Amino acid sequence: MKINKVIGAYLKAIRQENGFTLDRVATEARSLGATWTSSKINALEKGISTGSLANMLILAKTLSSLTGEDIRLSDLALGDGVVELDGDASISCFDLRRALAGKPFELEPVQTKVSEDPEVQKITRMVASSVGDLMQKVSDKLFFEAARLDGAAVLNTAPTLAEQRAAKQLGLTPRGTAALCQLAYNQSLDEEAAQRAGEHATPQKRGRETRVIRAELESLLDYILEAKDLPASWQDDYDDDSLRRADSMSIVNGTYTQPIETDGFESASDAAYLDLAAKHGDIEREQEAYEELP
């Protein structure tokens, strides 16, 4: 798909989730100095208007102002798949987010058939899907433990919009991300951000706290993937839920010392590949690393 379509899909999702009209988005953009109209917003959503840097900068700031969240350029490229650039050049949505965040990135290699052998092609597809399989398994594990410990708080509550966005960045399912928040904070991402920001906090303050929490969740997920299991305190019944929060913060701060059983979840792929098949579903680079294993 073209980058215009990626940005348009994000704009439409945010606008509809928050109940913003086309005119409201356009009005907010004009308050920032742009000359956008509702027709311009409609064209952006449909991928007709170009996904130029100028449009992306205005759009990110407009949506930040409307939602109260600190929306970065990289947030505009949430999703999966490959984005067409020029000719045969393309980039994955993951690397596009890295590029927009000012991080090193790779372009997608020109696609060539690995082998005419159906068995070789089958194995290649299995390896390419193993990262997603792992993250699905982690998501299911998180949901199971959160539902067991917190019951109705997890089973009867749909993931919030903030948790859905965080899920894209973490590589988890929305349900798994909501469960991770429940296990770490005993409440949703939105509730945790509101609590940290304090009563009568500005939308910008809540947005900053949301960014901090996302970084914490990423650290927690790194730990879980490395240990191949959940922290021990998350798997036991405690009257004091603050213990889970304390352990979550000790993991984030690098001071967690509680022993971990390492047989929590395994993938069918090579154990060495498990360590490489990390949080963001970076399939192309993980495939290369896998092929270099002895």
Sequence and secondary structure as in RCSB ss.txt:
>XXXX:A:sequence
MKINKVIGAYLKAIRQENGFTLDRVATEARSLGATWTSSKINALEKGISTGSLANMLILAKTLSSLTGEDIRLSD
LALGDGVVELDGDASISCFDLRRALAGKPFELEPVQTKVSEDPEVQKITRMVASSVGDLMQKVSDKLFFEAARLD
GAAVLNTAPTLAEQRAAKQLGLTPRGTAALCQLAYNQSLDEEAAQRAGEHATPQKRGRETRVIRAELESLLDYIL
EAKDLPASWQDDYDDDSLRRADSMSIVNGTYTQPIETDGFESASDAAYLDLAAKHGDIEREQEAYEELP
>XXXX:A:secstr
 BHHHHHHHHHHHHHHHHT  HHHHHHHHHHTT    HHHHHHHHTT S   HHHHHHHHHHHHHHHSS   GGG
GG S SEEEEETTEEEEHHHHHHHHTT             S HHHHHHHHHHHHHHHHHHHHHHHHHHHHHHHHH
THHHHT    HHHHHHHHHHTS HHHHHHHHHHHHSS HHHHHHHHH TT  HHHHHHHHHHHHHHHHHHHHHHH
HHTS  GGGSS  S THHHHHHHHHHHTT       S S   SS HHHHHHS TT  HHHHHHHHHT  
